[in-house]
Amino acid sequence: MNILITGCNGQLGNEIRLLENRHPEHVFFNTDVSELDITKAEQVDAYVQNNKIDGIINCAAYTAVDKAESDLDFCRLLNSTAPAYLADAVQRRNGWMIQVSTDYVFDGTNHIPYLESDPTAPIGVYGNTKREGEIEVMNRCRQAVIIRTAWLYSTFGNNFVKTMLRLGREKQQLGVISDQIGTPTYAADLAEAILHIIDKGIVAGIYHYTDEGVAGWYDFTKAIHRIAGITTCQVNAIGTEDYPTPARRPHYSVLNKKKIKDTFDLSIPHWEESLVRCIDKLTHNA
């Protein structure tokens, strides 16, 4: 198959690129904005038709959650309008599309893991535009897979793990929010899952994917420092009210993963095991 990857220079896009040589049966078209501007409908359609694209993995998104609150138009363009253009173009070829979405489509008031069928209720611009993108893709592409994920990190780009490693080495103490609960997810694991889904065969629908287990940001930070051997920084638990941000965050966004595991016969690692792998890679590549 000819598979288009958008946002190939981001965390997930880069992790997919590392796995592509394991799938010589496919031709991957790795693009970022310099190769393909997904906000231009004509450009998207021409690229998809000219390269005979069979499927799209859309890793491109506006993910600056706080900045989004004052940047609605561009956020919507990237998270909703552009996915619609991609879905239209690949549907013309009767192809499939995997759209990566987020736990931010929920308001975080649950106390048990969210099911795909639970009602969405985004509480900010980012979550709202990502939900709009889900709807656009599902309405325009018959073979659409929506994968909601959360708390993504990797060896690429800027992310929470890299920030906590740096601050842990620079500071004597840190305050980290303890009352927002979710699941850290290694982008390499999500990349493996996506390619596994393609190999198994696209089954349209909404799915949840994170690593296994549950943590707060405080627990996550403590694990990062423990695994990295950082002992000189005291990490203190603080509440959300102690760290105000322009965008509200869901207090609880653990996702139920039974559907994706059952549908695609997928096994998922625990977040701490994956964190060990990521930090080991960061340490050896430093």
HUUR-V235797 format. One record per run of one state. SS is the DSSP state (2 for helix, 1 for strand, 0 for the rest). FROM is the first residue (numbers start at 1). TO is the last residue. If there is no record, write none. Layout:
SS:FROM:TO  SS:FROM:TO
//
This chain:
0:1:1  1:2:6  0:7:10  2:11:22  0:23:26  1:27:30  0:31:40  2:41:50  0:51:54  1:55:58  0:59:64  2:65:68  0:69:71  2:72:91  0:92:95  1:96:102  2:103:105  0:106:113  1:114:114  0:115:124  2:125:140  0:141:142  1:143:149  0:150:151  1:152:153  0:154:159  2:160:170  0:171:172  1:173:177  0:178:180  1:181:182  0:183:184  1:185:186  2:187:200  0:201:204  1:205:208  0:209:211  1:212:212  0:213:214  1:215:216  2:217:228  0:229:233  1:234:238  0:239:239  2:240:242  0:243:251  1:252:252  0:253:254  1:255:255  0:256:257  2:258:264  0:265:269  1:270:270  2:271:285  0:286:286
//
